[in-house]
Amino acid sequence: MQELNVKASGKEKGFVPILLDLFRSVKLTISLLILLAILSILGTLIKQNATSSEYVQRYGVGLYEVLNFFNLFDMYHSWWFSAILLLLVINLIACSLHRLPGIVSQISRGSGSEELKDAMLKSLPYVERIQISSPVKREDEIRSYLRRGFKNPKRIETESAVTLYSEKGRFSRLGVPITHLSILVILIGGLIGSLYGFKGFVNILEGEAVDRIYLRMKDEEIPKPIDFSVRCDDFKITYYDLQRSEKLVKEYTSLLTILENGKEVLRKTVVVNHPLHYKGLAFYQSSYGTLNDVTLGIQWKDKKEKSLLKTLEGETVPIPNSNTFLRVLKYAPQIHNFGEGVQVVLLKPNREPRAYWVLKGFPQFGQPRDDEFVLTFEGVLSREFTVLQVTKDPGVWVVWAGCALMVLGLIVSFFFSHQRVWVRMAKGSGGEMVLAGSASKNRIGFEKTFGQLVDEVRKKSSEFGVRS
């Protein structure tokens, strides 16, 4: 019969109350936090926002398809990760609203303002009884004792006794709601940053300025204009002073200038972990590189004059007066003891591309014989460029506000407690003085405070009581 009653009550409960109980469940909170911790570890192990070729090379085609299906390569912007955060927000709000009325009631009500009755003594953890002559005459002394460690005590008088009640730290019960609120603020800040923020990069040659950055979206680099320009005035690399032929980089810095309408508005030296902030964007020193400006000579076989062609490393340019395109793959200062050279590839219609080296000291080495021209390596101009990571996170200040609120909530929760003290003094020439107290937290500390109060009362008493 009991089982039938339980089943019947479960059916009568309804869907909405069951759903509310689910959202108010502490088990749901713990489960979501554990899930987020596991996903964060997974997001740390799996590199985010890399290229597809890099993922295929690392995981293989099959595993790449599985991980890409679940959007684990950009998991912090995935719909399911945002859904988990939203579910945690709803759970915390439901838990807080469910417990807040009781906490507010405990804080606002006049708890303990009534007479200290004998029935209350059974539930209070700290009770001391002292036999003293004329306890009421000691009221002023007791009031001064209570005023030192607590608030000004309230006085409750009855026919047989006078009770002094004092308390402190009633607000400490707000520690848990404040901590819950801080988590909500942090999650909201994270969602704002995820929805409206971005992370990109930009390469700036020394002495040049740019007015756009690039966002990596899977295998694409999408340009994103900004409403000002950034110029790299100087780029420096500092090496460790080691007695080796190999140089180890100690630090690299970029002197950046912000330009608006052709005017300099801000200048700062950017070092790793010391970014430049301007209009909500942060420019971090990420890396560096060298861009080689290669000069090639084109010697036509049926002509005596030589024409020059300048191109950047990695760039594809057309060769004048022909249907051939030229791409410079890379420059090398030393190629198998043959000296410096550049690797190129010729792109012609109806012909497979073929890469070969053009050596400065051996211009005829390795070149195709069926071409109507011969390439020569005339020189290279190397220019350093700085690689800057550019981020925008409009929710960062919301996150910082949530962190400050969390610190406040933890301080209130762990370093303050609601402490209450009653002192009941019997009327008449002889009687008993009863001291009682309770604390919501930190009972060891309160036991010391309560013991000091009892000791002070005993010292002023002509008679010593016996602990009940």
N, C-alpha and C positions, 0 to 999 in steps of 0.2 A: 504493500500500500504506500509506503514511504517513497519507493522509487516511482510509482505512478504519479504521486503528488509532485515530485520534482520535475518529471517530464511535462506534466500539465502546466506547472508554473513557467517552465521554459517556453512552452508554446504560447502562453498568454503574454509573455514579455514583449513580443513584437520585434520587428526588424530594426526600427530606429533605436530603441534602447540598447539592443545588442551591438549596433554599430557605434553608438556613443561609448559603450563599455570598452569596445575594441580600441577606439581612439584615445581613451583615457587610461589605457593599460600601460603600466610601467614596463611590462615585458616587451611590448611593442617598441618602446623607447630604446631599451637595451639592444633589442634585435636590430633596429635600424642603425644604431651607433656601431655595432659590431660589423654590419654589412658595409657601412661607409668606410670603416677602418680597413677592411679587406680590399675594397675597391681602390682605396688610396694607395695601398701597397702595390696592387696590380698596376695602377697608373704610373707608379714610380718605376716598376720593373720594365714595363712596355714603353718605349720611347714614343712620345706624342708628336703628331703633326710632322712626321718624316715623309719622305717620298715613297711611292709604291715599290720602286725598284729596290730601295733599301730594305723594305719590309720583306719582299720576296726573297732577297738574298739571305736575310737573317732567318726567316721562318719557313720558307718554302711556299709553293703556290697553294697547296691544300690548306695549311694552317692559316695562311694569309687571308684566304677567302672566308674562313670561319671567323677570325678576329675582326675582319672588316665588316662582316655581316652584323656583328654585335656592336659596331662602332667603338671598338676598344682603342683605336688609334687616335681618337679625339673624344675620349669618354667624358671629360668634364663639360663638354658642350652637347652631349647626347640628351635625347628626350628622357630616357629612363633614369639618368643620373639626376636631372632636374626634378623628375617625379619623386624620387626617393627623398630629396631635400624638401620638397613640398609636403610630402607625407610626414616627415619629421616635424616640420613647422606646425602642421595641423595637430599632430600628437601633443606637442609641447603646449600649444594654445589650449587644447581640450583639458590636459592635466592641470594647467594653471587655473583655468576658469572653474574647474571642479573643486579645487582645494582653496581657492582664494577667499570665498565667503567665510569659511571656517577660520582662516587666519585673520581676516579683518575683524571678525566677531571677537576673537581672542584678544586682539589689540585694543579694540574700541570699548569693550564692555568693562564695567567697574569690578573686575575680578578681585576678590579678597577684601572688598570694602565692608563686608559684613563681619559680624562678630566671629571670633575664633571659637568654634564649638568643639565639644569633645569628639563628635563624629568626624570632624575634619582631621583630627590628630592621627587617626588611624591610617589616613591616606598620605600624609605628609612624611617625607623621608627623614627630615631632621627635626627632632623635638627635644627640648631640654626643660627640666622643671627645677626651679630654685625656690627654696623656702626662705622667705625674707620678711622682716617686720615692716609693716606699713608699705606695701609695694607701690601704692598710688603716689605716695610722697616722692618716690624716685622717678616720677614720670618725666620731669624736665631733663634729668640726667639720661634716661633711656632715649628721649627724643633727640638729644644732642648726639648720642652714639649712632642712632639710625641716620641722622642727617649727614654724618661723615661719609658713609659708604653708600647711601641710598638717597632717594628723594625725601622731601619734607613729609613725614609720616601723617597719615590720616588718623583721626581719633574717633573711635566708636565706643559709646558709653551705654551700658545696660545697668540694671539694678544691682547686679552682683560684681561686675568687673568693668574695667576699661581696657580696650584693645587698641594698640597702635599698629598700623599697617603701613609698610613702605615697600617700594619695588623700584627696579631699574631694568633697563634693557628690553622694554616691551617691544620695541621696534625690531629686535633681533629675529623675530619670527618672519620678517620680510626677506631674510637672506635667501631662502630657496626661491621665492617668486622673482627676486631680482636676478638670480643666476639663470633661471629659465628665460627671463626676458632678454638677458645678454646673449644667450645662445640663439634666440630668435633674431636679434639684431645682426649677429654675425652671419647667420644663414641668409638673411635678406641682403646684406652687403655682398655676400658671395654670389647670390643670384643676379644682383644688379651688375656686378663686374662680368659675370658670364654672359649676360644678354647684351650689354651695351659696351663692353670693353673689347679690346683686341690686343694681339701681340704680332708685331711685324719686324722688319729689318730694313736697313738701307746701307749701301756701300758708298762712301764719299771719297773721291780722290783728294789728295792734299792740294789745297788751293782752290778747290771747286765748291759749288753750292748746289743743293738739291731742294726741290719743293714738293717731293712726294716720297712715300715709303712703299714697301711691298709687303703684302700679306700672303702667307703660304696657305693655300687651300688644296690639300692633297698634293697633286703633282703640278699645280699651277702657282705662279707668282703673280698676284693681282695687284696692280698699282693703286695706291690710295693717295690722292692729293691732300696736302695740308695747306692751311692759309698763311704760311710764312715759309721762309727759306732757312736752311741750315748750311753753314759753310765750315769746312775744316781748314783752319788757318795753319795748323801745324800738327804733325804726328811724330811721336818719338818712341823709340824702343830702348829700354835699358837692359843691359845684360849683366849677369853675375860675373864678378872679377875672379875667374878661375883659370888656373894654369893648364888649360886644355885647348886643343885645336877646335873642339866643338863648343859652340856658344849656346848658353842657356838663357832664355828670356826671363828677366826678373819682373819687368813691368812695361806696359805700353799705355800711352796716354794720348788723348786728342784734345786740341784746343779748338772748341766749337764757338761759333758766333751765330746768333739768331738775327735774321734780317727781316724787317717788315717795311714795305714800300721803299726799299733801297736803303733804309737806315738801320744801323746797328742798335739793337735794343738790349742785348744780353750777350755776355761772353763768359765762358767757364771752361776750365780744364777738366775733362771727364776721365776718371780712372775707374777701374773695375770696382763695382759696388758703390760708386759715388757718381750717380747719374746727374744729368741736367734735366730740370723740370721746367716746362713752359706750356701754358694753356692746356693743362691736363695730360700732356704727353711727357713721358720719361725716356730719355736717351741714355742707354747703358752701353759702356764699352764692352763689346762682346768678343771681337777678334780683329784680325788685320790680314792684309795680303799685299801682293805686289802685282801691278798691272803692267804688262810689257807692251810698249808701242813699237811694233816691228816695222822696219823699212826694208822692202824687197826691190830688187832690180829686175826688170823684164827686158831681156835681150832677144829681139826677134831674129830669127835665122836669116831672113832675107833683108835685114836692115842693119846699119852700123850703129845708129843711135840707141841709147838705152833709156827707158823710161822708169821712173820710180813710183812705187806704190806703197802707201803707208796704211797700216791696219792694226787693230788691236788684237791681242791674243784672245782666241775664241770667237772672233768675228768673221763673218762671211761677206766678201766683197766681190764685185764683178771685175774681170780683167778687161780693160778697155780694148775696143776694136775686136772683140771675140765673143763667142757664146759660152765662154768658160767662167766659172766662179771659183774663187780661191778662199779657202778657210785655213787660218793659222791655228793649229792645234795647241802647240806649246813651244816655249823657248827653253833651251838648256845651255848653261855656260860651258859645259864640257861633255863631249860625246865620245866615249871610248878613246880618249887621248887624241881625237881629231880636232879639238878646239870647240868653239861655240857654234851653235846652229839652231835652226828652227824647223819644227815638223809641220808640214803643210799637207793639204789634200786638195786635189783638183776635181771639180764637179762639172762633168760634161754630159750633154744629152746622149742617151743610148750608150752609155759607158759606165761601168762600175767605178765608184770612187776608189782611188788608190792613194794611200798615204806614204810619204817618204820624207827624208831629212834633206834640208838644204844647208850645206856646211859652208862656213865663211872661207875657210882655207882651201876647200876642194869643191868648187862650184859645179863641176860636171859629175860628181859622185852620186850615183843612185837615181839620177833624173831620167824620166821617160824619153826615149829617143824619137818617138813618133810625134812629139809635140812640136808646134811651130815656133816655140820660144823656149828660152832657158831662164830659170829663176836664179838669182844671186842674192845672197844675204848681205845687206849693206850695213846693218847696225840695229841697235835696239835702245830704246829709252825706257828705263824702268821707273815707275812711279808707285809709291806706296799709297794704299787706301785703307781707311778705317772701316770696320764693320760694326755697326751700331744696332743694338736691339731696341726697338721702340715699342713701348707698352702704354696702354690707356686702361685705367681701372677706376671708373667713377664710383665704385662701391668701396674703395679702400678706406675712406674716412668713416663710412658706416661700420666697417669691420673694426677699425680702431676704437670707435665709440663703444661697440659691443664688448671689446676686450677690456676697456676701462670699467664698463658696467659689471663685467664678470669679476674683476678684481674686487670691486666694491661688494658684490654679493658674497664672494668667498670670505672677505674680511668680516662682514656682518655675521655670516653663518658660523665661522670657526672661532672668532675672537670675542664675540658678545653672546650673552645668554639672558633670558628673561628670569630674573631672580626676585623672589618675594620673601618677605620676613614679617612675621606677626609676633607681637609681644602682648600677652594678656596678663593684666595685673588685677589681683583680687582686691576688692574694697575691704576696709577694716584694719584693725591694728595688727593683725597677723594673717598671713595667707601665703598663697603660692603664686609665683611668677612663672608663666609658661612662655618659652621662646620656641618658635617654629619657623621653618623655612623650606623653600623648594627652588629648584633651578631647572630650566628646560634643557640646558647643555652645560658642559664643563663643570660637572658636579664635584670634581676633586678641588677645583679652585674655589667653588662656592663653599665647600665644607671647611676650607681654611678661613674664609671670611666669616662664616657663621661661628666657627670656633673662637675667633678673636672677639666677636661680639659677646659671646657667652663668658669668656674670660674677663672682659672688662666689667660686665655686670657682677660677676662673682667677687672681683676685687673690691668693688664698692659696697658689697653686702657684708653685713655684720655676721650673717649666718650663711653657711655653705649648704647648698642643696645637694640632693642625691639624684643622679641621672635615672630617669625612669626607664 
